[in-house]
């Protein structure tokens, strides 16, 4: 449901989570009130970054852990600094050290952890160390700071539920209402297909969100249930795709869980279960089910690994990514050419500088942390996982309304380099070679001029 049927409005919702988290840390963990002065910057982060608890850095890596970008607080680190901490610029996915900011819910804490690291770096009463700071002889580590932040985030999400409660007080501000949603669901059901809602959220929150999105003004609070053949809350994904949890009924009048045998009054709503049980209740075989979700790990990767459901990954950032990519198509081509040139001419420092400048130019157009899917021409960890695991991905589940019920999404065949047509490859290679030679000549001429000036200016 969250970030799938229920599209939270950014940056309003992210800023709410950010504000509540820093307030909680001040009020419950004794952090200085100066933390409250930190202002949210929606341009800073993207999801999919890794936080290194030991060194206090945010990392953008590729699928092998090769570091593409690294920042400490708000400071982008240079290549030599990165190598000093991470040999060969590699950090493996070590769960004891690395926390992956997998979801859009993590955007607020991505910015807040960077802001807090920057905050303590700037304080004169804190002396920086390799693993944190020292104040009055007492060590305060990056790991402890992040643990405190995670405690705050867990509380406002799961325990005090401050984030949900505040969101419900002004739903039009925080939740996007899309008129395509009811039309799409109705078309699905009228075509003979079944629809189901599966969410980790509990009943009291789910019913209010879904009533806002699908309810009839002046009608019953549970009228939205007519759009679904099955509703399951408290799903506990990703466990839902493996062992699952006991399936129970929800007493919708009291929001309490009761045994299946009790048959509570009101509409049938369930809690828990597992993918096999839900498939049986729907009368469907695994591959017949198309499951849409926004969490790359819990919704898509675990689903694909552990069951036969097909997956539709929701990537709300996709619209922005497309706009920037289309605007910078020429720059992407230029990047590819520079990387090819550098592979053949690794000693040309001017090439390295030009490549670094081109990557930075591209990243800055996407935002403070660059693209969700890449850094320069290299896929990020998130981008590579999307390519491997998601059957289909889109910016909004409501985009399905633009397709017929019988439409089939077919992947383009993937070819290895040796499987490409030889004739076309030669033509492309020759065209690239001609362009590369021109660029290389230009760079070498520039270097010769620089060398001449350097020799003249030597003291």
N, C-alpha and C positions, 0 to 999 in steps of 0.2 A: 504493500500500500504506500508506504512512505517513499517519496521521490519517484513513484511510479504512477499509480492513480492519483495520489496526492502530491502535486508538484509545489514544493515550498518556494516562495519568492525570495530570490537572492538580489541584493545583500541583506535585506531586512531580517530574514530568518537567521542568517549566519551571525549578524551583529547582535541579535537577541541572545543567542547561545554564548557568544563571546562575552557580552556584558554580564550575564548571569554567572558564568564560570569565574570571572575575575572577582565579582562581588562575593561569591561563595568562598574563594580562597582568602579574601581579606577578613570576612566575618567568622569563618570557621577554622582557619588554619593560621591566623595571626599574621598574614602578609601585610606589609606596609601599605597605608592608604594611598601612597603615591602610585601604586599599581592601578588604581582606579582612573588615573589620568591618562593611561594608555588608550589611544583611539584606534578604532578598527580601520584597517585598510583592505578593501575588497580586492585590490589589484595584486596583493602580495603572493598568495599561494594557489596551488592547484592540488587536487587530491592525487593520491598515488605516491607522494613523497615518503621517504623513510626518515624517521627520527632516530639518530644514534644516541642512545642513552649515555654511553660512556664519554663521547667527545662533545656532545651537545650540538651536533650539526644536523641540518636537514639536507638530505641527499636525494638527487634524482639519478637513478641508475638505469642501466639496461637490463635485459633478462638474465644476464650472467653476473650481475652485481658490479659491472664496470661503472664507475662514477662519471656521470655526464655533467652534473652541476652540483655544487656544494656551497651552502651558506651557513655562517655562524652568526646567529642573531639575524640582523639585516645585511650583514656584510658578505658579499660573494667572495669566496676564497680563490686564490690563484692556484695554478697547477702545482707549483712547487710546494705550497702549503698543504695541499691535499695529499701529495705523495709522502710528505713527512708523517702524516697520520695514518694513511691507508697505502701500504706498499702496493705498487703497480696500479694505484688508483682503483682498487677493488675492495668492496665490502660485501661479504656473503650475507645471505638472508638468515641471520642468526636471531631467533626469536628472543633469546635472553638479552640481546643487545639492541636489536632493531624493532621498532614499532612502525607498521605500515599504515599510513593514513588512507585507508581503503575507500571510505565513503564520503559523500557530500556532508554528512554530519560532522566529519573530521575537519572541515575547512576552518571552523572557528578556532579549534585547538592548534591547527597548523600555524595560523597567524599568531595565536597567543603564546605558544612555546617559543617562537622566534622573538616575539616582543619581550618576553620575560628574560630570555638569555641576554638580549641587548640591554634591557633595563639593569640587570645586575652587573653586566660588563661596564656600564657607564657610572655605576656608583663608586665613589672614592673610598667608602668604608669596606668594600669587598675587593680582595686581591685575587686575581684570576689564576687558576691552575689548569693543568691538562684535563682534569676531570670535573672542574667546577670552580668554586671560589673558597676562600678562607676569610672569616671575619672573627676578630677577637680570639684567634687560635682555634676556632671551631670550623670544621669542614662542612661545606654545603655543596653537594654534587648535582650535576645535571640530572642524574638518575632520580635523585630525591625530588628535584623540582618537577620533573615529568610525572613522577608518581603522585605528587600533590595535585597536579593539573588533571590527571586521569581520575583521581578521586572526586574532584569537583565536577568533571564532565559526567561521570557515572551517576552522581547524585542528582544533577538537574535532569538527566535523562530517565533514570530508572527508579530512584528512591523518593526524593521529594517531588519529582516530576515537574519541577518548576518550569522547564522549557515547554512542556505540553500545556500546562495550565495557563501560562502567559500567552501561548499561541491561540488557545481557545477563546481568550478574551477579545481577540480582534482577528478573526479568521480572514476577512478580506485583505488585511494587511500582509498576512504571512502565507496564505494559501491561494494558489491560482485556480480559478474556476474556468474550466474549458467546456464550452457548449458542445464540443464534438464527443465528449465522453459518453453521455447517455445515448446518443445516436449510435455510436459504435457498438456499445454493449447490446442495444436492442437489435441491431442488425445481426450480430452474432447469434443471438438466441432465436431470432425469427428464421435463421437459416438452418436451424436444427442442431446447432452446436451448443455445448454447455459452457458456462462461465463460472469461475470460482475465484474467491478472494482468499488469499493466504498471506497472513501478516504476523510479524513478531509483536506487534502492538497488542495491548489488551483491549477488552471489549468496551470499557467506558470511554476510551479515547477514540477507538475505531468508529463507533456508532456516531459520535459527534462530527468527526471529519467527513465520514461518508454521507451523513445527512446533509452537511453543507454542500457537498459536491453533487449529490444525486437526489436529495430529498425534494419533495414538492412543497412550496411555500403554503403554509396553512394546513398541510396534510399531516399524517401520522409520522412520528419520528422514525419508524422502522420501514417506511414505504420504499426506501432505497434498496432494501433486501430483495425486492422483486427482480432486480437486475442480475441476480446471481442464483445459480443452482445450489451452491455450497459456499458457506462462509466459515473460515477457520482462523481463530486468533491465537495468540501465545504460541506461535509455531516453533519457536526456539531454533530457527535456522542459524548455523548450518547443520546442527544435530538432527534436524528434521529429515535430512537426506541420508542419514546413517541409522542410528538406533532409534531416533525419535523420542517422544515422551508419551505417557498414557493419554489416550483420547478421552476427553470428558465433554459433557454438555455444559453450555452456559445458560444460567437462568437470566434471561435478558432483562427481567424486571428488577433484579437486585444486583446484577453484575457479578454473581458468585458462580463458582464452578461446582457442578453436581455430577454424580455417576450417570453414565449413559442410560441406565435402566430406570432412572427417576422420571424421565419424560416431563421436564419442566414446562409450564405454560408459555405461550408465545411462540415466535418463530424459532426454527431450529438453527442454532449456532453452536459451533464446536470449538474446543480448545485443545491444542497439542496435536498428537498423532505423528504419522510419518508418511513418506511419499507413496509407499505401497498401499497403505490403508486408504489414502485420499484417492488414488487411482481407482481402487475397487469401488469406493463410494460413488465415483463419477461414472463407473461402468466403462472405463477407458484403459487401453493398454499403454505402457510407458511412452512409446514414440508418438502416440496420438496426442499427447499433452504438450502444448506450447506454454512455457512459463516465462513471464516477464518480471524482471527485477532490476534494481539499480546497483546492488552490491556485487562487484566483480567476483569476490571470493565466495561469500556466503550464498549468493543467489545463482551464480553461473558456474564457477569452477567446481565447487562441491557437488552441484547438481549434475554436471556432465561426468564427473568422476564416479559418482555413486549411484546414479539411476539413469533411466533411459529417456527422461523428459527432454524435449528440445528447449532451447533457451533464446530469449530475446532480452538483450542487455539495454537498459535505458541509460543514456549518457546525455543529461541535460546540457552539458557544456558544448555539445556537438555543433550547435548553431554558430556560436562564437568561433570555434575552431575552423569551421568551414569558411567563414567570412575572411578570417586572417590568412588561411592557406591559399584561398583563391586570389587574394590581393597580392600575395607574395610568391606566386608560382614561379616567376622568373628568378627570384632569389633562391628558391629551393634548387632550381636547375643549376644556378651559379655555384651553390654549395657543393653539389655533386661533382661538378667539374673541378673545383678547387681540391676536393678530397682525392680525386683521381690523380691530379697533378702532383699533390704532396706525396702520394704513394710512390710515384716514379722519381721524385726529386726531394727526398726527406731532409736534405741539408739546407734548402732554401728557406731562410728565416722569414723572408717577406711573405712567402706562401702561408706560413703558420699564422702570421699576424693577420693576413687578409681573411683566412678561414675563421679565426677567432672573432674578428670584427663582423663577419657575415652571420655567424651563429648568434652573436649577441644582438645584432639588429633584428633578426628573425624572432628571437625569444622575447625581446622587449615589446614587439607588436602584440604578442599573445598576452603578456602581463608580467608581473614581477618574477614569477617562477617559470616563465615560458609556457610552452604547449603542454597539455595533458598527455599527448601521445608521443612526443619526441623532444629531442634537443638537437637543433640543426636538422641534419638528415638522418639521425640515428633514433630508432624507436626507443621510448622509455620502457621501463618494466611494465607499466600499465598498458601502454600501446601494444607491446608484444603479447601480453596475456589476453587482451581483447582479440587479437588476430588468431590466437591459438584456440581459445575456448568458446567464444560466443558464436552461436549459430548465425544470429542476426543482431545488429544493434542499430539504435535510432535515438534521436534526441527527445522524443516524447512518445509514450504508448499511444497517444491519440492520433499519431501519424498513420496508424493502421486504418483509420477511418477513410483514408484516401485510396485504399485498395479494395478490390472486390473480394468476396469471401472465398472464391476459388483460386485467388492469385497464389502462385508458387514463387518463393524466393530461392533463386538458384545461384550458387556461388560460381564465380569465374574459375575455370580450371587453373590450378597453380602449377607453374612450370619451373623446373630447375634450370639453371643456366645452360646446361648441355642439351636441354630439350628444346631450346628456342630455335626458330628457323635460321639456318646458317646464312642465307642470302641477306635477310633483313638485318641480322646481327652484324654482318660485314659492313653494310651501308651505314648503320648507326655508329659502329665503331669508327669508321673512317670519318664521318661527320664530327664525332666527338674529338677524334685525334686532331683534325684540322683546327677546330676551335681551341683545343688545349695548346697546340703549338703556338698559335697567335698570342694567347694569354701568357704562356711561358716566356716567349720572346719579350713581351712587354715587361714582365716582372724582372727578367734577367737584365734588361737594359736599365731599369730603375735601380737595380742593385749595383750595377757597374758605376752609375752616377753617384750613388750613396758612398761606395767605397772610395771614389775619387775625392769626394768632399771630406770623408773621414781622414784620409791621408793628409790633405791640406791642413786640416784643423788640429792635427796632433800637436800637443804642447811639448 
